[in-house]
Amino acid sequence: MEFNRKGISEQVADSIKKKIHAGEYEVGERIPGEREMGIELSVSRNTVREAYKILEAYGYLQVKHGTGVFVASPEHQIQKMTEAFFVSTEQIKDFFSVRKILEEWTVKWAIENANEEQWIELEQIVNEANEMVKGKVDYKRLAELDHKFHITLANNSNNVVLIGIMNYLIDLLSESRNKAIQIPGRALQSVQEHTKVLQAIKQKNPDLAQQCMKEHLESVERSITENAVTE
């Protein structure tokens, strides 16, 4: 295989990435070692090593020391991307501007498309969170429930594009969410706001549900920016 001299490691990485996208290497599969891959692509072992490092940094590959290099799952790729993404206070405003638009439509579509079983799941999430804030708060679990609430709503919309975008946006804000939930009074406020959203949904009132979601996200955004949890 021929490559231009400039950026050869990046080009090798692109070539391997194409093989992954084409299904030549599947998720969880161990890919050839540096020497074997170098022979296959007619490049040096060092070039393959650099390409693997590039793909690992982007989350396409997972290096398991003493075992080999494996194709990572899409979930691992998203996690890797979010770890490397620093969300500044200025960016928080932009993220929440997008989230408000998306999640207002999320609740509307969820009301239109969700079945009874999906509403039961959402209610269980809210009920668990309400019980937790009455006693000693497990902030890690509460952050998980917060994440689960928004992702479950997205899933209930039955819109696959929206679900993918929401997973990405919410994961990008995971560190901010984990810190925000520990701001005094924030945990209880979020749970109360989630409860209001759920009640509006159960009433099948999309206008009220959208308003409750908008107020909730604006409240969370204020807590994050005022307490500088992204720094």
Residue frames as a rotation matrix with the C-alpha (Angstrom) as fourth column:
MET 1
0.575 0.818 0.000 0.00
0.818 -0.575 0.000 0.00
0.000 0.000 -1.000 0.00
GLU 2
-0.415 -0.758 0.504 1.40
0.757 -0.594 -0.271 3.40
0.504 0.269 0.820 -0.97
PHE 3
0.568 0.521 -0.637 1.19
0.786 -0.572 0.233 6.48
-0.243 -0.633 -0.735 1.23
ASN 4
0.617 -0.379 0.689 2.32
0.063 -0.850 -0.524 10.07
0.784 0.367 -0.500 0.81
ARG 5
-0.360 -0.857 -0.370 5.39
0.543 0.130 -0.829 10.92
0.758 -0.499 0.419 2.87
LYS 6
-0.747 0.084 0.659 3.57
-0.431 -0.817 -0.383 13.66
0.506 -0.570 0.647 4.77
GLY 7
-0.175 0.724 0.667 1.48
-0.975 -0.033 -0.220 12.49
-0.138 -0.689 0.712 7.72
ILE 8
-0.464 -0.034 -0.885 2.06
-0.488 0.843 0.224 8.81
0.739 0.536 -0.408 7.03
SER 9
-0.983 0.101 -0.154 1.02
0.184 0.565 -0.805 7.71
0.006 -0.819 -0.574 10.53
GLU 10
-0.467 0.857 -0.217 -2.25
-0.480 -0.452 -0.752 9.62
-0.743 -0.247 0.622 10.20
GLN 11
-0.115 0.399 -0.910 -2.87
-0.976 0.125 0.178 8.05
0.184 0.908 0.375 6.79
VAL 12
-0.767 -0.180 -0.616 -2.19
-0.098 0.982 -0.164 4.57
0.634 -0.066 -0.770 8.18
ALA 13
-0.874 0.485 -0.017 -4.60
0.042 0.040 -0.998 5.35
-0.483 -0.874 -0.055 11.03
ASP 14
-0.201 0.820 -0.536 -7.24
-0.861 -0.409 -0.302 6.38
-0.467 0.401 0.788 8.48
SER 15
-0.368 -0.011 -0.930 -6.68
-0.701 0.660 0.270 3.16
0.610 0.752 -0.250 6.58
ILE 16
-0.934 -0.001 -0.358 -7.17
0.217 0.794 -0.568 1.05
0.285 -0.608 -0.741 9.70
LYS 17
-0.672 0.727 -0.139 -10.21
-0.278 -0.422 -0.863 3.11
-0.686 -0.541 0.486 10.66
LYS 18
-0.187 0.586 -0.789 -11.76
-0.981 -0.066 0.183 2.37
0.055 0.808 0.587 7.27
LYS 19
-0.652 -0.109 -0.750 -11.22
-0.190 0.981 0.023 -1.35
0.734 0.158 -0.661 7.88
ILE 20
-0.930 0.337 -0.146 -13.06
0.224 0.204 -0.953 -1.01
-0.291 -0.919 -0.265 11.20
HIS 21
-0.382 0.818 -0.429 -15.96
-0.650 -0.568 -0.505 0.89
-0.657 0.086 0.749 9.59
ALA 22
-0.228 0.244 -0.943 -16.13
-0.885 0.352 0.305 -1.71
0.406 0.904 0.136 6.82
GLY 23
0.708 0.550 0.443 -16.49
-0.700 0.631 0.335 -4.47
-0.096 -0.547 0.832 9.40
GLU 24
0.340 -0.672 -0.658 -13.18
-0.268 0.601 -0.753 -6.11
0.901 0.433 0.024 8.56
TYR 25
-0.812 -0.466 -0.351 -12.34
0.248 0.268 -0.931 -5.82
0.528 -0.843 -0.103 12.26
GLU 26
0.192 0.981 0.005 -15.33
0.286 -0.061 0.956 -6.12
0.939 -0.182 -0.293 14.61
VAL 27
0.277 0.002 0.961 -15.92
-0.764 -0.606 0.222 -4.65
0.583 -0.795 -0.166 18.07
GLY 28
0.688 -0.063 0.723 -13.97
-0.605 0.502 0.619 -6.61
-0.402 -0.863 0.307 20.67
GLU 29
0.935 -0.340 0.101 -11.76
0.339 0.773 -0.536 -8.28
0.105 0.535 0.838 18.07
ARG 30
0.336 -0.909 -0.246 -7.98
0.132 -0.213 0.968 -8.34
-0.933 -0.357 0.048 18.50
ILE 31
0.957 -0.031 -0.287 -6.36
-0.283 -0.299 -0.911 -6.70
-0.058 0.954 -0.295 15.49
PRO 32
0.646 -0.756 -0.103 -2.95
0.571 0.568 -0.593 -7.70
0.507 0.325 0.799 14.03
GLY 33
0.469 -0.586 -0.661 0.18
0.638 -0.293 0.712 -6.70
-0.610 -0.756 0.237 15.91
GLU 34
0.505 -0.288 -0.813 2.45
-0.365 -0.925 0.101 -3.88
-0.782 0.246 -0.573 14.80
ARG 35
-0.575 -0.818 0.012 4.77
-0.359 0.266 0.895 -6.07
-0.735 0.510 -0.446 12.74
GLU 36
-0.497 0.461 0.735 1.99
0.697 0.716 0.022 -7.99
-0.516 0.524 -0.677 11.03
MET 37
0.614 0.761 -0.208 0.01
0.520 -0.589 -0.619 -4.83
-0.594 0.272 -0.757 10.27
GLY 38
0.179 -0.648 -0.740 3.17
-0.472 -0.717 0.514 -3.15
-0.863 0.257 -0.434 8.99
ILE 39
-0.791 -0.443 0.421 3.75
0.082 0.606 0.791 -6.01
-0.606 0.660 -0.443 6.53
GLU 40
-0.084 0.877 0.474 0.10
0.871 0.295 -0.392 -5.87
-0.484 0.380 -0.788 5.43
LEU 41
0.843 0.473 -0.254 0.24
0.348 -0.841 -0.414 -2.13
-0.410 0.261 -0.874 4.77
SER 42
0.368 -0.803 0.470 3.90
0.837 0.066 -0.543 -2.03
0.405 0.593 0.696 3.62
VAL 43
0.524 -0.248 0.815 4.97
-0.369 -0.928 -0.045 0.43
0.767 -0.277 -0.578 6.30
SER 44
-0.544 -0.831 -0.114 7.34
-0.195 0.257 -0.946 0.28
0.816 -0.493 -0.302 9.25
ARG 45
-0.158 0.419 -0.894 6.47
0.824 0.555 0.114 -1.12
0.544 -0.719 -0.433 12.64
ASN 46
-0.768 -0.200 -0.608 7.06
0.548 -0.698 -0.462 2.31
-0.332 -0.688 0.645 14.20
THR 47
-0.869 0.494 0.012 4.55
-0.379 -0.683 0.625 3.87
0.317 0.539 0.781 11.81
VAL 48
-0.138 0.833 -0.536 1.92
0.216 0.553 0.805 1.31
0.967 -0.004 -0.256 12.82
ARG 49
-0.389 -0.063 -0.919 2.70
0.912 0.114 -0.394 1.96
0.130 -0.991 0.013 16.49
GLU 50
-0.958 0.017 -0.286 2.05
0.037 -0.983 -0.181 5.68
-0.284 -0.184 0.941 16.01
ALA 51
-0.598 0.787 -0.150 -1.15
-0.378 -0.112 0.919 4.94
0.707 0.607 0.364 14.06
TYR 52
-0.132 0.524 -0.842 -2.37
0.655 0.684 0.323 2.72
0.744 -0.508 -0.433 16.89
LYS 53
-0.685 -0.168 -0.709 -1.66
0.686 -0.477 -0.550 5.51
-0.246 -0.863 0.442 19.38
ILE 54
-0.924 0.378 -0.051 -3.70
-0.366 -0.841 0.397 7.93
0.107 0.386 0.916 17.26
LEU 55
-0.280 0.862 -0.423 -6.62
-0.179 0.386 0.905 5.50
0.943 0.329 0.046 17.05
GLU 56
-0.301 0.128 -0.945 -6.41
0.866 0.452 -0.215 4.77
0.399 -0.883 -0.247 20.77
ALA 57
-0.929 -0.105 -0.355 -6.54
0.260 -0.866 -0.426 8.50
-0.263 -0.488 0.832 21.54
TYR 58
-0.680 0.715 -0.164 -9.73
-0.667 -0.510 0.543 8.80
0.305 0.479 0.824 19.47
GLY 59
-0.244 0.601 0.761 -11.24
-0.752 0.379 -0.540 5.76
-0.613 -0.704 0.359 21.15
TYR 60
0.398 0.386 -0.832 -11.29
-0.866 0.457 -0.203 3.44
0.302 0.801 0.517 18.14
LEU 61
0.144 -0.455 -0.879 -8.85
0.030 0.889 -0.456 1.01
0.989 0.039 0.142 19.73
GLN 62
0.818 0.010 0.575 -8.20
-0.572 -0.087 0.816 -0.25
0.059 -0.996 -0.065 23.24
VAL 63
-0.035 -0.902 -0.430 -4.70
-0.455 0.397 -0.797 -1.37
0.890 0.168 -0.424 24.17
LYS 64
0.919 0.270 0.287 -4.68
-0.384 0.450 0.807 -4.16
0.088 -0.852 0.517 26.74
HIS 65
0.110 -0.992 0.055 -1.13
-0.977 -0.118 -0.180 -4.56
0.185 -0.033 -0.982 27.95
GLY 66
-0.648 -0.474 0.596 0.18
-0.574 0.818 0.027 -8.07
-0.501 -0.325 -0.802 27.60
THR 67
-0.035 0.743 0.669 -2.85
0.253 0.654 -0.713 -9.05
-0.967 0.144 -0.211 25.54
GLY 68
-0.550 -0.201 0.811 -2.92
0.826 0.010 0.563 -6.91
-0.121 0.980 0.161 22.42
VAL 69
-0.885 0.273 -0.378 -4.86
-0.306 -0.952 0.030 -4.17
-0.351 0.142 0.926 20.64
PHE 70
-0.558 0.776 0.295 -8.63
0.754 0.622 -0.209 -4.50
-0.345 0.106 -0.932 20.31
VAL 71
-0.622 0.478 0.621 -11.40
0.248 -0.631 0.735 -2.71
0.743 0.611 0.274 18.43
ALA 72
-0.956 0.235 -0.173 -13.28
0.094 -0.315 -0.945 -0.56
-0.277 -0.920 0.279 20.96
SER 73
-0.201 0.967 0.155 -17.04
0.964 0.224 -0.142 -0.24
-0.172 0.121 -0.978 21.26
PRO 74
-0.084 0.255 0.963 -18.88
0.487 -0.833 0.263 2.93
0.869 0.491 -0.054 20.15
GLU 75
0.889 0.443 -0.119 -19.60
0.292 -0.347 0.891 3.59
0.353 -0.827 -0.438 23.84
HIS 76
0.336 -0.858 -0.389 -15.88
0.792 0.035 0.609 3.54
-0.509 -0.513 0.691 24.63
GLN 77
-0.394 -0.469 0.791 -15.25
0.859 -0.495 0.134 5.92
0.328 0.732 0.597 21.73
ILE 78
0.413 0.627 0.660 -17.79
0.270 -0.777 0.569 8.42
0.870 -0.057 -0.490 23.08
GLN 79
0.901 -0.108 -0.421 -16.29
0.419 -0.047 0.907 8.12
-0.117 -0.993 0.003 26.57
LYS 80
-0.049 -0.997 0.052 -12.80
0.943 -0.030 0.331 8.76
-0.329 0.065 0.942 25.19
MET 81
-0.250 0.035 0.968 -14.02
0.640 -0.744 0.192 11.80
0.727 0.667 0.164 23.31
THR 82
0.727 0.616 0.302 -15.73
0.172 -0.590 0.789 13.24
0.664 -0.522 -0.535 26.38
GLU 83
0.625 -0.577 -0.526 -12.65
0.709 0.137 0.692 12.69
-0.327 -0.805 0.494 28.55
ALA 84
-0.408 -0.871 0.275 -10.59
0.898 -0.328 0.294 14.78
-0.165 0.367 0.916 26.14
PHE 85
-0.114 0.469 0.876 -13.22
0.568 -0.692 0.445 17.49
0.815 0.548 -0.188 25.73
PHE 86
-0.745 -0.148 -0.651 -12.90
0.635 -0.455 -0.624 20.44
-0.204 -0.878 0.433 28.12
VAL 87
0.120 0.871 0.477 -16.18
0.822 -0.357 0.444 22.28
0.557 0.339 -0.758 28.44
SER 88
-0.881 -0.474 0.019 -15.51
0.403 -0.769 -0.497 25.89
0.250 -0.430 0.868 29.35
THR 89
-0.469 0.718 -0.514 -18.01
0.395 -0.351 -0.849 28.20
-0.790 -0.601 -0.119 31.00
GLU 90
-0.454 0.272 -0.849 -18.56
-0.708 -0.688 0.159 29.93
-0.541 0.673 0.505 27.64
GLN 91
-0.814 0.102 -0.572 -19.23
-0.377 0.656 0.654 26.58
0.442 0.748 -0.495 25.95
ILE 92
-0.825 0.551 -0.124 -21.67
0.451 0.511 -0.732 25.59
-0.340 -0.660 -0.670 28.69
LYS 93
-0.307 0.727 -0.614 -24.00
-0.364 -0.686 -0.629 28.34
-0.879 0.031 0.476 27.46
ASP 94
-0.391 0.104 -0.914 -23.86
-0.918 0.029 0.396 26.97
0.067 0.994 0.084 23.90
PHE 95
-0.946 0.010 -0.325 -24.39
0.009 1.000 0.005 23.40
0.325 0.002 -0.946 25.03
PHE 96
-0.651 0.735 -0.189 -27.45
0.424 0.146 -0.894 24.30
-0.630 -0.662 -0.407 27.06
SER 97
-0.327 0.524 -0.787 -28.86
-0.724 -0.674 -0.148 26.42
-0.608 0.521 0.599 24.23
VAL 98
-0.570 0.055 -0.820 -28.80
-0.654 0.573 0.494 23.31
0.497 0.818 -0.291 22.06
ARG 99
-0.944 0.184 -0.272 -30.05
0.297 0.833 -0.468 21.05
0.141 -0.523 -0.841 24.84
LYS 100
-0.577 0.772 -0.265 -33.05
-0.157 -0.424 -0.892 23.30
-0.801 -0.473 0.366 25.51
ILE 101
-0.208 0.479 -0.853 -34.13
-0.973 -0.190 0.131 23.08
-0.100 0.857 0.505 21.89
LEU 102
-0.614 -0.126 -0.779 -33.60
-0.408 0.896 0.176 19.31
0.676 0.426 -0.601 21.70
GLU 103
-0.943 0.178 -0.282 -35.13
0.329 0.632 -0.702 18.40
0.053 -0.754 -0.654 25.05
GLU 104
-0.491 0.835 -0.249 -38.21
-0.554 -0.520 -0.650 20.54
-0.672 -0.181 0.718 24.58
TRP 105
-0.008 0.444 -0.896 -38.91
-0.949 0.279 0.147 18.50
0.315 0.852 0.419 21.46
THR 106
-0.829 -0.360 -0.428 -37.88
-0.217 0.912 -0.348 15.34
0.516 -0.195 -0.834 23.28
VAL 107
-0.831 0.539 0.136 -40.71
-0.027 0.205 -0.978 15.61
-0.555 -0.817 -0.156 25.80
LYS 108
-0.059 0.830 -0.555 -43.22
-0.870 -0.316 -0.379 16.40
-0.489 0.460 0.741 23.06
TRP 109
-0.130 -0.060 -0.990 -42.18
-0.789 0.611 0.067 13.39
0.600 0.790 -0.127 20.97
ALA 110
-0.967 -0.235 -0.097 -42.05
-0.119 0.758 -0.641 11.20
0.224 -0.608 -0.762 24.05
ILE 111
-0.487 0.865 0.121 -45.67
-0.429 -0.116 -0.896 12.06
-0.761 -0.488 0.427 24.87
GLU 112
0.210 0.590 -0.780 -46.65
-0.961 -0.025 -0.277 11.19
-0.183 0.807 0.562 21.31
ASN 113
0.159 -0.281 -0.947 -44.63
-0.699 0.645 -0.308 7.97
0.697 0.711 -0.094 20.95
ALA 114
-0.771 -0.580 0.265 -43.88
-0.588 0.488 -0.645 6.31
0.245 -0.653 -0.717 24.29
ASN 115
-0.004 0.747 -0.665 -45.74
-0.018 0.665 0.747 3.26
1.000 0.015 0.011 25.54
GLU 116
0.808 0.470 0.355 -46.90
-0.343 -0.115 0.932 2.49
0.479 -0.875 0.068 29.09
GLU 117
0.744 -0.574 -0.342 -43.85
0.663 0.696 0.275 0.37
0.080 -0.431 0.899 29.89
GLN 118
-0.180 -0.843 0.506 -41.52
0.698 -0.473 -0.539 3.23
0.694 0.256 0.673 29.03
TRP 119
0.157 0.310 0.938 -43.42
-0.373 -0.860 0.347 5.62
0.914 -0.404 -0.019 31.31
ILE 120
0.972 0.168 -0.165 -43.15
0.063 0.488 0.870 3.12
0.227 -0.856 0.464 34.16
GLU 121
0.256 -0.959 -0.121 -39.36
0.925 0.280 -0.258 3.08
0.281 -0.046 0.959 33.73
LEU 122
-0.314 -0.349 0.883 -39.21
0.221 -0.931 -0.289 6.89
0.923 0.105 0.370 33.83
GLU 123
0.552 0.617 0.561 -41.43
-0.436 -0.360 0.825 7.00
0.711 -0.700 0.070 36.92
GLN 124
0.836 -0.307 -0.455 -39.20
0.520 0.709 0.476 4.47
0.176 -0.635 0.752 38.69
ILE 125
-0.186 -0.943 0.277 -36.18
0.783 -0.312 -0.538 6.69
0.594 0.117 0.796 38.05
VAL 126
-0.203 0.195 0.960 -37.94
-0.249 -0.958 0.141 9.74
0.947 -0.211 0.243 39.49
ASN 127
0.818 0.574 0.039 -39.29
-0.215 0.241 0.946 7.80
0.534 -0.783 0.320 42.48
GLU 128
0.491 -0.716 -0.496 -35.84
0.828 0.560 0.012 6.46
0.269 -0.416 0.869 43.38
ALA 129
-0.458 -0.683 0.569 -34.36
0.497 -0.727 -0.473 9.95
0.737 0.066 0.673 43.18
ASN 130
0.166 0.617 0.769 -37.14
-0.419 -0.662 0.622 11.39
0.893 -0.426 0.149 45.36
GLU 131
0.924 0.139 -0.355 -36.52
0.211 0.590 0.780 8.73
0.318 -0.796 0.516 48.02
MET 132
0.144 -0.974 -0.174 -32.78
0.895 0.203 -0.398 9.37
0.423 -0.098 0.901 47.94
VAL 133
-0.426 -0.346 0.836 -32.98
0.129 -0.938 -0.323 13.11
0.895 -0.030 0.444 48.60
LYS 134
0.641 0.708 0.298 -35.05
-0.259 -0.166 0.951 12.43
0.723 -0.687 0.077 51.73
GLY 135
0.932 -0.345 -0.108 -32.09
0.263 0.445 0.856 10.80
-0.247 -0.826 0.506 53.47
LYS 136
0.114 -0.971 -0.210 -28.32
-0.122 -0.224 0.967 10.55
-0.986 -0.084 -0.144 53.06
VAL 137
0.821 0.278 -0.498 -27.62
-0.465 -0.179 -0.867 11.41
-0.330 0.944 -0.018 49.44
ASP 138
0.095 -0.750 0.655 -25.49
0.509 0.602 0.615 9.11
-0.856 0.275 0.439 47.32
TYR 139
0.229 0.021 -0.973 -24.30
-0.468 -0.875 -0.129 11.74
-0.854 0.484 -0.190 44.86
LYS 140
-0.815 -0.561 -0.145 -22.79
-0.418 0.396 0.817 9.22
-0.401 0.727 -0.557 42.45
ARG 141
-0.650 0.645 0.401 -26.07
0.683 0.728 -0.064 7.32
-0.333 0.232 -0.914 42.20
LEU 142
0.257 0.781 -0.569 -28.07
0.371 -0.623 -0.688 10.55
-0.892 -0.034 -0.450 41.97
ALA 143
-0.237 -0.426 -0.873 -25.90
-0.666 -0.583 0.465 11.71
-0.707 0.692 -0.146 39.06
GLU 144
-0.975 -0.090 0.202 -26.55
0.052 0.792 0.608 8.34
-0.214 0.603 -0.768 37.39
LEU 145
-0.225 0.972 0.074 -30.30
0.802 0.228 -0.552 8.79
-0.553 -0.064 -0.831 37.88
ASP 146
0.183 0.215 -0.959 -30.11
-0.204 -0.946 -0.251 12.31
-0.962 0.242 -0.129 36.45
HIS 147
-0.696 -0.526 -0.488 -28.34
-0.605 0.065 0.793 10.95
-0.386 0.848 -0.364 33.37
LYS 148
-0.881 0.368 0.296 -30.80
0.421 0.896 0.142 8.07
-0.213 0.250 -0.944 33.12
PHE 149
-0.015 0.917 -0.398 -33.81
0.400 -0.359 -0.843 10.42
-0.916 -0.172 -0.361 33.34
HIS 150
0.110 0.023 -0.994 -32.76
-0.635 -0.767 -0.088 12.46
-0.764 0.641 -0.070 30.32
ILE 151
-0.825 -0.458 -0.332 -31.57
-0.548 0.500 0.671 9.50
-0.141 0.735 -0.663 28.25
THR 152
-0.695 0.645 0.318 -34.75
0.532 0.759 -0.375 7.54
-0.483 -0.092 -0.871 29.00
LEU 153
0.213 0.754 -0.621 -36.83
0.000 -0.636 -0.772 10.51
-0.977 0.164 -0.136 27.84
ALA 154
-0.251 -0.392 -0.885 -34.80
-0.869 -0.312 0.385 10.59
-0.427 0.865 -0.262 24.63
ASN 155
-0.985 -0.113 0.128 -35.31
-0.064 0.939 0.337 6.85
-0.159 0.324 -0.933 24.15
ASN 156
-0.340 0.938 0.071 -39.04
0.500 0.244 -0.831 7.33
-0.796 -0.247 -0.552 24.68
SER 157
-0.027 0.292 -0.956 -39.14
-0.587 -0.779 -0.222 9.72
-0.809 0.555 0.192 21.73
ASN 158
0.399 0.097 0.912 -38.35
0.415 0.868 -0.274 6.76
-0.817 0.488 0.306 19.43
ASN 159
0.972 -0.181 -0.151 -36.27
-0.227 -0.546 -0.806 9.13
0.064 0.818 -0.572 17.28
VAL 160
0.696 -0.718 -0.026 -32.95
0.711 0.684 0.163 7.38
-0.099 -0.132 0.986 16.61
VAL 161
0.055 -0.678 0.733 -31.18
0.539 -0.597 -0.594 10.56
0.840 0.428 0.333 15.46
LEU 162
0.460 0.205 0.864 -32.28
-0.502 -0.743 0.444 12.48
0.732 -0.638 -0.239 18.55
ILE 163
0.998 -0.068 0.002 -31.22
0.040 0.619 0.784 9.58
-0.055 -0.782 0.621 20.81
GLY 164
0.384 -0.914 0.132 -27.72
0.886 0.324 -0.333 9.59
0.261 0.245 0.934 19.32
ILE 165
-0.044 -0.366 0.930 -27.31
0.162 -0.921 -0.355 13.35
0.986 0.135 0.100 19.62
MET 166
0.682 0.392 0.617 -28.64
-0.506 -0.357 0.785 13.41
0.529 -0.848 -0.045 23.19
ASN 167
0.873 -0.434 -0.225 -26.27
0.487 0.738 0.467 10.64
-0.036 -0.517 0.855 24.29
TYR 168
0.029 -0.917 0.399 -23.37
0.830 -0.200 -0.521 12.64
0.557 0.346 0.755 22.91
LEU 169
0.021 0.018 1.000 -24.39
-0.142 -0.990 0.021 15.99
0.990 -0.142 -0.018 24.42
ILE 170
0.858 0.382 0.344 -25.23
-0.380 0.022 0.925 14.60
0.345 -0.924 0.164 27.84
ASP 171
0.710 -0.666 -0.230 -22.00
0.703 0.688 0.176 12.59
0.041 -0.287 0.957 27.99
LEU 172
-0.051 -0.741 0.670 -19.99
0.524 -0.591 -0.614 15.71
0.850 0.319 0.418 27.17
LEU 173
0.029 0.165 0.986 -21.45
-0.565 -0.811 0.152 17.36
0.825 -0.561 0.069 30.27
SER 174
0.517 0.262 -0.815 -21.00
0.323 0.821 0.470 14.33
0.792 -0.506 0.340 32.55
GLU 175
-0.428 -0.758 -0.491 -18.18
0.785 -0.043 -0.618 15.82
0.447 -0.651 0.614 34.63
SER 176
-0.798 0.205 0.567 -20.07
-0.292 -0.954 -0.067 19.09
0.527 -0.219 0.821 35.08
ARG 177
0.249 0.961 -0.118 -23.19
-0.403 0.214 0.890 17.13
0.881 -0.174 0.440 36.07
ASN 178
0.241 -0.222 -0.945 -21.30
0.666 0.746 -0.005 15.08
0.705 -0.628 0.328 38.66
LYS 179
-0.796 -0.571 -0.198 -19.99
0.552 -0.554 -0.623 18.27
0.247 -0.606 0.756 40.26
ALA 180
-0.626 0.606 0.490 -23.22
-0.413 -0.791 0.451 20.25
0.661 0.080 0.746 39.91
ILE 181
0.247 0.801 -0.546 -25.27
0.095 0.541 0.836 17.61
0.964 -0.258 0.057 41.72
GLN 182
-0.055 -0.372 -0.927 -23.14
0.943 0.286 -0.171 18.27
0.328 -0.883 0.335 44.84
ILE 183
-0.761 -0.090 0.642 -23.86
0.005 -0.991 -0.134 22.01
0.649 -0.099 0.755 44.91
PRO 184
-0.886 0.421 -0.193 -25.93
0.257 0.101 -0.961 22.67
-0.385 -0.901 -0.198 48.05
GLY 185
-0.177 0.945 -0.274 -29.63
-0.281 -0.316 -0.906 22.44
-0.943 -0.084 0.321 47.19
ARG 186
-0.431 -0.035 -0.902 -29.01
-0.893 -0.125 0.432 21.43
-0.128 0.991 0.023 43.56
ALA 187
-0.992 0.018 -0.124 -29.82
-0.002 0.987 0.162 17.75
0.126 0.161 -0.979 44.01
LEU 188
-0.487 0.863 -0.130 -33.22
0.507 0.159 -0.847 18.39
-0.711 -0.479 -0.515 45.58
GLN 189
-0.104 0.431 -0.897 -34.02
-0.509 -0.798 -0.324 21.09
-0.854 0.423 0.302 43.03
SER 190
-0.701 -0.221 -0.678 -33.22
-0.711 0.293 0.639 18.81
0.058 0.930 -0.363 40.09
VAL 191
-0.925 0.380 -0.020 -35.33
0.379 0.915 -0.142 16.00
-0.035 -0.139 -0.990 41.49
GLN 192
-0.245 0.867 -0.433 -38.25
0.269 -0.369 -0.890 18.36
-0.931 -0.335 -0.143 42.04
GLU 193
-0.184 0.113 -0.976 -37.89
-0.787 -0.612 0.078 19.69
-0.589 0.783 0.202 38.49
HIS 194
-0.930 -0.146 -0.336 -37.73
-0.319 0.775 0.546 16.17
0.181 0.615 -0.767 37.05
THR 195
-0.698 0.716 -0.003 -40.90
0.534 0.518 -0.669 15.37
-0.477 -0.468 -0.743 38.99
LYS 196
-0.067 0.663 -0.746 -42.68
-0.250 -0.735 -0.631 18.36
-0.966 0.144 0.215 37.42
VAL 197
-0.536 -0.195 -0.821 -41.63
-0.838 0.006 0.545 17.24
-0.102 0.981 -0.167 33.94
LEU 198
-0.986 0.136 -0.098 -42.92
0.126 0.987 0.100 13.74
0.111 0.087 -0.990 34.63
GLN 199
-0.434 0.876 -0.209 -46.25
0.393 -0.025 -0.919 15.02
-0.810 -0.481 -0.334 35.97
ALA 200
-0.079 0.367 -0.927 -46.77
-0.680 -0.700 -0.219 17.17
-0.729 0.613 0.304 32.87
ILE 201
-0.768 -0.261 -0.584 -45.94
-0.617 0.546 0.567 14.18
0.171 0.796 -0.581 30.67
LYS 202
-0.891 0.453 0.025 -48.41
0.407 0.822 -0.398 11.96
-0.201 -0.345 -0.917 32.56
GLN 203
-0.100 0.866 -0.491 -51.06
0.079 -0.485 -0.871 14.62
-0.992 -0.126 -0.020 31.94
LYS 204
-0.129 -0.084 0.988 -50.12
0.944 0.294 0.148 14.39
-0.303 0.952 0.041 28.24
ASN 205
0.891 0.332 -0.310 -49.65
0.284 -0.939 -0.192 18.14
-0.355 0.083 -0.931 28.22
PRO 206
0.307 -0.850 0.428 -46.76
0.936 0.187 -0.299 18.83
0.174 0.493 0.853 25.80
ASP 207
0.362 -0.149 0.920 -46.81
0.114 -0.973 -0.202 22.61
0.925 0.178 -0.335 26.29
LEU 208
0.852 -0.015 0.523 -46.50
-0.509 -0.260 0.821 22.30
0.123 -0.965 -0.229 30.06
ALA 209
0.790 -0.584 0.187 -43.89
0.478 0.777 0.410 19.54
-0.385 -0.234 0.893 29.77
GLN 210
0.282 -0.688 0.669 -41.80
0.768 -0.255 -0.587 21.68
0.574 0.680 0.456 27.42
GLN 211
0.503 -0.040 0.863 -42.02
-0.306 -0.943 0.134 24.65
0.808 -0.332 -0.486 29.77
CYS 212
0.937 -0.132 0.324 -41.01
-0.274 0.299 0.914 22.51
-0.218 -0.945 0.244 32.76
MET 213
0.583 -0.761 0.284 -38.04
0.799 0.601 -0.030 21.09
-0.148 0.244 0.958 30.84
LYS 214
0.288 -0.444 0.849 -36.93
0.414 -0.742 -0.528 24.56
0.864 0.503 -0.030 29.73
GLU 215
0.683 0.031 0.729 -37.09
-0.547 -0.639 0.540 25.86
0.483 -0.768 -0.420 33.30
HIS 216
0.920 -0.354 0.165 -35.18
0.147 0.705 0.693 22.81
-0.362 -0.614 0.701 34.56
LEU 217
0.387 -0.819 0.423 -32.32
0.905 0.249 -0.346 23.19
0.178 0.516 0.838 32.08
GLU 218
0.316 -0.230 0.920 -32.09
0.036 -0.967 -0.254 26.94
0.948 0.114 -0.297 32.70
SER 219
0.884 0.060 0.464 -31.92
-0.454 -0.131 0.881 26.22
0.113 -0.990 -0.089 36.44
VAL 220
0.748 -0.642 0.165 -29.13
0.548 0.739 0.391 23.67
-0.373 -0.202 0.905 36.01
GLU 221
0.291 -0.645 0.707 -27.20
0.724 -0.335 -0.603 26.00
0.626 0.687 0.369 33.70
ARG 222
0.572 -0.037 0.819 -27.37
-0.366 -0.906 0.214 28.79
0.734 -0.422 -0.532 36.29
SER 223
0.940 -0.202 0.274 -26.08
-0.187 0.366 0.912 26.45
-0.285 -0.908 0.306 39.00
ILE 224
0.553 -0.764 0.331 -23.15
0.822 0.564 -0.072 25.32
-0.132 0.312 0.941 36.86
THR 225
0.182 -0.500 0.846 -22.08
0.539 -0.669 -0.511 28.79
0.822 0.549 0.148 35.70
GLU 226
0.659 0.134 0.740 -22.59
-0.412 -0.759 0.504 30.52
0.629 -0.637 -0.445 39.05
ASN 227
0.843 -0.336 0.420 -20.55
-0.285 0.382 0.879 27.89
-0.456 -0.861 0.226 40.87
ALA 228
0.313 -0.773 -0.552 -17.92
-0.945 -0.197 -0.260 27.54
0.092 0.603 -0.792 38.13
VAL 229
0.526 -0.038 0.850 -18.04
-0.366 0.892 0.266 23.73
-0.768 -0.451 0.455 38.30
THR 230
0.977 -0.167 0.131 -16.31
0.194 0.455 -0.869 23.43
0.085 0.875 0.477 34.95
GLU 231
0.493 -0.838 0.234 -13.08
-0.629 -0.529 -0.570 24.91
0.601 0.134 -0.788 36.20
